[in-house]
């Protein structure tokens, strides 16, 4: 790691002002300085890199470095560091958004299944099944069925 830091310092001295070198230096920057350095890099990237794909990839790299370097930051804190439009274009944001949507769909399906089971309890009891039989048929806990009956 020490060799890597020395190499970065040498590169920074031979290529002062390079966005690429500054991005690499972000990896070894102390946590308390990383946010400020990243903000400056983001600003420079948006101003100096004209190629849209290259700019987006560099912003993703900066964000990825920060995600690993500062895992205690929330999404909101990262949004403050990035302009919202740039953040929403990054791969990390898109992947997190897709994962959140998928988890939400799965939770919604699960809640829907449970709700359907709970709504069928009165009908099954009306057919003469015991609470235990209803619980077994619906794959619910006996206590869940009892609570539904009390409501």
Legacy VTK file of the C-alpha trace (Angstrom):
# vtk DataFile Version 3.0
C-alpha trace
ASCII
DATASET POLYDATA
POINTS 151 float
0.000 0.000 0.000
2.850 2.351 0.825
4.344 1.789 -2.652
0.979 2.657 -4.173
0.794 5.914 -2.210
4.335 6.855 -3.216
3.535 6.078 -6.864
0.412 8.248 -6.691
2.389 11.125 -5.222
5.019 10.822 -7.967
2.329 10.742 -10.665
0.590 13.742 -9.143
3.855 15.703 -9.240
4.580 14.792 -12.864
0.974 15.330 -14.025
-0.333 18.104 -11.779
-4.031 18.815 -12.152
-4.918 15.513 -13.795
-8.472 14.439 -12.936
-7.454 10.783 -13.277
-4.595 11.128 -10.821
-6.768 13.136 -8.423
-9.363 10.366 -8.583
-6.736 7.773 -7.719
-5.499 9.947 -4.872
-9.040 9.946 -3.475
-8.522 6.260 -2.621
-5.701 7.082 -0.210
-7.113 10.343 1.120
-7.999 10.474 4.801
-11.733 10.105 5.463
-12.146 13.635 6.797
-10.752 15.122 3.569
-12.328 12.649 1.144
-15.715 14.363 0.877
-14.214 17.750 0.046
-11.796 16.225 -2.432
-14.601 14.228 -4.035
-16.789 17.332 -4.351
-13.957 19.155 -6.097
-13.396 16.171 -8.390
-17.075 16.002 -9.266
-17.113 19.698 -10.078
-14.018 19.387 -12.250
-15.376 16.299 -13.968
-18.662 17.951 -14.888
-16.844 21.051 -16.155
-13.832 19.526 -17.905
-14.942 16.159 -19.302
-17.022 16.736 -22.423
-17.645 13.104 -23.407
-20.901 12.092 -21.684
-19.984 8.416 -21.294
-16.538 9.177 -19.949
-17.964 11.777 -17.528
-20.620 9.358 -16.259
-18.079 6.555 -15.786
-15.725 8.835 -13.870
-18.585 10.037 -11.639
-19.475 6.402 -10.977
-15.882 5.664 -10.041
-15.759 8.608 -7.650
-19.030 7.545 -6.080
-17.864 3.947 -5.751
-14.677 5.089 -4.036
-16.737 7.135 -1.597
-19.188 4.312 -0.944
-16.322 2.049 0.085
-14.345 4.752 1.843
-17.288 6.223 3.786
-19.813 3.417 4.326
-21.465 5.298 7.185
-22.905 7.903 4.781
-26.593 7.627 3.973
-28.069 7.978 0.499
-29.268 11.468 1.439
-25.759 12.512 2.417
-24.414 11.207 -0.878
-27.171 13.100 -2.724
-25.978 16.291 -1.028
-22.454 15.661 -2.307
-23.611 15.013 -5.880
-26.025 17.025 -7.924
-29.244 14.993 -8.046
-29.166 14.536 -11.804
-25.609 13.213 -11.739
-26.394 10.893 -8.838
-29.417 9.428 -10.572
-27.290 8.610 -13.608
-24.684 6.683 -11.638
-24.606 2.929 -11.667
-24.627 2.694 -7.863
-27.836 4.744 -7.668
-29.508 2.792 -10.487
-28.604 -0.542 -8.907
-29.818 0.584 -5.470
-33.054 1.866 -6.985
-33.631 -1.412 -8.844
-32.905 -3.433 -5.696
-35.286 -1.270 -3.674
-38.042 -1.702 -6.216
-37.518 -5.465 -6.305
-37.581 -5.699 -2.509
-40.720 -3.566 -2.414
-42.452 -5.814 -4.926
-41.504 -8.917 -2.976
-42.712 -7.405 0.305
-45.967 -6.334 -1.361
-46.573 -9.820 -2.719
-45.853 -11.357 0.665
-48.197 -8.930 2.429
-50.871 -9.645 -0.177
-50.563 -13.393 0.402
-50.857 -12.984 4.163
-53.823 -10.628 3.790
-55.610 -13.115 1.519
-55.042 -15.874 4.059
-56.349 -13.718 6.897
-59.451 -12.757 4.907
-60.255 -16.422 4.261
-60.267 -17.340 7.969
-63.940 -16.414 8.628
-65.111 -18.446 5.633
-63.171 -21.509 6.686
-64.479 -21.222 10.239
-68.006 -20.864 8.854
-67.503 -24.181 7.055
-66.963 -25.783 10.444
-63.180 -26.061 10.568
-61.476 -25.618 13.933
-58.960 -22.853 14.564
-56.164 -25.425 14.464
-57.402 -26.843 11.141
-57.634 -23.349 9.633
-54.114 -22.550 10.818
-52.800 -25.756 9.308
-54.666 -25.291 6.009
-53.447 -21.708 5.599
-49.952 -22.369 6.956
-50.424 -19.801 9.711
-49.682 -19.874 13.405
-52.648 -20.846 15.583
-52.208 -17.561 17.468
-52.573 -15.576 14.230
-55.884 -17.296 13.522
-57.080 -16.668 17.101
-56.201 -12.976 16.826
-58.129 -12.699 13.565
-61.167 -14.379 15.142
-61.069 -11.936 18.084
-61.048 -8.977 15.724
LINES 1 152
151 0 1 2 3 4 5 6 7 8 9 10 11 12 13 14 15 16 17 18 19 20 21 22 23 24 25 26 27 28 29 30 31 32 33 34 35 36 37 38 39 40 41 42 43 44 45 46 47 48 49 50 51 52 53 54 55 56 57 58 59 60 61 62 63 64 65 66 67 68 69 70 71 72 73 74 75 76 77 78 79 80 81 82 83 84 85 86 87 88 89 90 91 92 93 94 95 96 97 98 99 100 101 102 103 104 105 106 107 108 109 110 111 112 113 114 115 116 117 118 119 120 121 122 123 124 125 126 127 128 129 130 131 132 133 134 135 136 137 138 139 140 141 142 143 144 145 146 147 148 149 150
